Amino acid sequence: IKHGAKNPNLCKVDGCAKLSISKALCVDHLPELANTKKHSSGDQAANQSQAATKAAAEPRLPATNQSHASSANVSTEPQLVAKSPSQASSENMPAEPQMSATNESQAASAKVPPLNHELPSIKAPSLKRESSNGLQASKSTAGDMQVETNPTSNGEGDGGDTHQNNNVDELIDLTEDSPSKEAPPEPRISSPPPSPPPTTIIRNPLPPTKPRPLPFSDFHRTLFCPDLVTERGTISGCVKNYSRPEMLVEFDRGYHLDGSGGSLDNAQCTDVQNRLNTWDPYWKIVQELGSRDVSCEDGITSVGTRTTACLPVTTNPIASTSIPSCAMVSIDFRQEISKSTSANRDGKGRSVQGFRPWGVRWGKAPPDSHQLGDRRLIMRCVPLHRTPKEEKKRADMHLWPLGSFVQIKFANGCDQVIPVIQRKQQSHDHSKWLGNCRPLDLTKYVTGSGTDYPLEITICTKEVIEGALKRGGEVLMNSYAINAAICEYTPPDDLYNQLMGKAEGGEVLMPKLSLRSAKRMLKECIVNNTISLDSDEEEGDGKDSESDFLTFSLLCHASMTKIETPVRGQLCTHLQCFDLRNYLYTNNVVSAGRWRCPYCEKFVSVRDLVHCGLFQAILDDLDDKIVPGVRDNVCVKADGTWQLLGENKLRHKKSSSKAEAGASAAVNIEEVIGSESDGPEEIEVE
């Protein structure tokens, strides 16, 4: 009799009281079995297989009747044991017979073979348990189940009915008393995964940045023309009291790690170009001019231009505070044309080899309205570091330094002052500078043959460059990057087609928010904005109430016309949209509120826009029913359905109804007075 016959969960090795985990062995003896199998010969494997086949044909004595069976030598019914598939497969391995200590004397009196003799054993039939849903259970929740047969019990046991037959594959229900079977459950249809967030596609990204240059110094001296007084102040935008005479200053055009010097590393130049393309998409940078090649650790790199502190070369105490900072941009057209890959083509792709580099009409004044593909030499400035107050005040677009004074030095040595449209100093408060800034078009100052000679552009400002502590260390505030580049113009209509993917050659492709994602955002917005006044409503049946809806206007805020292409900012928290075409037309003009969302006042560039699929579906459905100014509001429920509201309530209708009511009341008073008066006496009514 094997060891552990009363409890099949124990290890079959004699004397081991640990639970079996696989092949009826515990965690300690399982590796030994594997090593024995590995080093056994072919003959031993054949003997083991024959012994296993013989053991499967002979019955095994039940554990409860060991003493009676050994004394009387009576064979009983085979023992049925419900085992897991892993344990059932482990029965193929022969094992040494084991006897319990309590029945050792009885086995000896019954002439039981010695312990070294292999006892016949039977392989328990594999019992398959099926649940009510028709699926076979592969594992037992209570471990291995043992079912014993008794000739006097008529096949009835505690665990249910046990059928005695030779079919080892018969299914026996050990889980439920009733053998009834239920229909298999219907497969659950999972909801589709959420759509990915909309992402703006940049088709022509800027090239990778070049390494940082080695620190160097390059001192220059330049003579600035006098800042003369005009009708509205000085040329630099200062009040008349701050006019400046001719002045010679000295500054450093080098590069230093602390941020000083008039050179800007290539990484910062790339960032400036990216900012200008983002917030001024109508003028795309074709090629930046005025960059210089300097040495770096890996060889040669390029640097741009920034404003830096300067010192006057004079003893005049008044002039010492007149020019705090300046910058210089030197453009060598021959060198720029030789290394450019776009100088031999114009904006429409036509060849301009030998004349009009980049297709620019040099020496021509800017027209009243630009056309698609027009190229001009434009100079713009952006602050390198912005304060939180400036970030809330205006978008990150072109901005001249305070009191900018620009002059050009030609190859013949002549200097020409160029007035710029910039902020003006206020006479009532000299610390305030108000107004709009527009880029400087330098095309008309370069004649047809001027591209054969270098051009030097110098600028002096009233900005005092000083250090300030910000996140990441100390930076120099009030320093501006100077960008002079060949730019190509794109009208609002063509920019609209490029954003919508209807035209080729666009830099930005606007993403579209799907209808399903928009409905999900609508439901979240309604839940977040709904306030429950009754606690019982929160514990209801979960159905949408009649108040779970939002009302939207189908008119554009800028033009008060019907929205054609509904868009909004990706960072906007509202769902109300505005028209894309009107948004591009209004922001083409330089103004203080440029690139502001008309509803939440956030700054939204063309790269931050998203096309709303829900609004587009509403507009397509109610296209012929929308009447601007009469019926232009829609009600959208949480489930994504919408309904056009009735006519708008106008104020003049309410006032006219009040006037009609007053007139009818006056008539009634006169009728009452006339009926109550007996004679021609006069009655005063207050």
HELIX and SHEET records of a PDB file:
HELIX    1   1 LEU A   30  HIS A   39  1                                  10    
HELIX    2   2 GLY A   42  ALA A   57  1                                  16    
HELIX    3   3 GLN A   66  ALA A   72  1                                   7    
HELIX    4   4 PRO A   85  SER A   90  1                                   6    
HELIX    5   5 GLU A  104  SER A  109  1                                   6    
HELIX    6   6 LYS A  240  TYR A  242  5                                   3    
HELIX    7   7 ASN A  266  TRP A  279  1                                  14    
HELIX    8   8 ALA A  319  THR A  321  5                                   3    
HELIX    9   9 PHE A  333  LYS A  339  1                                   7    
HELIX   10  10 PRO A  357  GLY A  359  5                                   3    
HELIX   11  11 PRO A  388  LYS A  393  1                                   6    
HELIX   12  12 THR A  443  TYR A  445  5                                   3    
HELIX   13  13 GLY A  448  ASP A  452  5                                   5    
HELIX   14  14 PRO A  492  LEU A  499  1                                   8    
HELIX   15  15 LEU A  515  ASN A  529  1                                  15    
HELIX   16  16 SER A  535  GLU A  538  1                                   4    
HELIX   17  17 LEU A  580  THR A  586  1                                   7    
HELIX   18  18 VAL A  606  ASP A  608  5                                   3    
HELIX   19  19 GLY A  613  ASP A  621  1                                   9    
HELIX   20  20 ARG A  651  GLU A  676  1                                  26    
SHEET    1   A 2 LEU A  80  ALA A  82  0                                        
SHEET    2   A 2 MET A 145  VAL A 147 -1                                        
SHEET    1   B 2 ARG A 129  GLU A 130  0                                        
SHEET    2   B 2 GLN A 136  ALA A 137 -1                                        
SHEET    1   C 2 GLU A 156  GLY A 157  0                                        
SHEET    2   C 2 GLY A 160  ASP A 161 -1                                        
SHEET    1   D 2 ILE A 201  ILE A 202  0                                        
SHEET    2   D 2 VAL A 508  LEU A 509 -1                                        
SHEET    1   E 7 PHE A 219  PHE A 224  0                                        
SHEET    2   E 7 MET A 247  ASP A 252 -1                                        
SHEET    3   E 7 THR A 308  PRO A 312 -1                                        
SHEET    4   E 7 SER A 325  ILE A 331 -1                                        
SHEET    5   E 7 LEU A 455  THR A 461 -1                                        
SHEET    6   E 7 PHE A 405  LYS A 409 -1                                        
SHEET    7   E 7 ASP A 415  ILE A 418 -1                                        
SHEET    1   F 2 VAL A 229  THR A 230  0                                        
SHEET    2   F 2 GLY A 233  THR A 234 -1                                        
SHEET    1   G 3 SER A 263  LEU A 264  0                                        
SHEET    2   G 3 GLY A 299  ARG A 306 -1                                        
SHEET    3   G 3 ARG A 292  CYS A 296 -1                                        
SHEET    1   H 4 SER A 263  LEU A 264  0                                        
SHEET    2   H 4 GLY A 299  ARG A 306 -1                                        
SHEET    3   H 4 TYR A 480  TYR A 489 -1                                        
SHEET    4   H 4 TRP A 283  LEU A 289 -1                                        
SHEET    1   I 5 SER A 263  LEU A 264  0                                        
SHEET    2   I 5 GLY A 299  ARG A 306 -1                                        
SHEET    3   I 5 TYR A 480  TYR A 489 -1                                        
SHEET    4   I 5 ARG A 375  PRO A 383 -1                                        
SHEET    5   I 5 LEU A 440  ASP A 441 -1                                        
SHEET    1   J 2 LYS A 424  GLN A 425  0                                        
SHEET    2   J 2 TRP A 433  LEU A 434 -1                                        
SHEET    1   K 2 GLU A 466  LYS A 470  0                                        
SHEET    2   K 2 GLY A 473  MET A 477 -1                                        
SHEET    1   L 4 LYS A 512  LEU A 513  0                                        
SHEET    2   L 4 LEU A 609  CYS A 612  1                                        
SHEET    3   L 4 PRO A 566  GLY A 569 -1                                        
SHEET    4   L 4 PHE A 578  ASP A 579 -1                                        
SHEET    1   M 3 PHE A 549  SER A 553  0                                        
SHEET    2   M 3 ASN A 633  LYS A 637 -1                                        
SHEET    3   M 3 TRP A 642  LEU A 644 -1                                        
END                                                                             
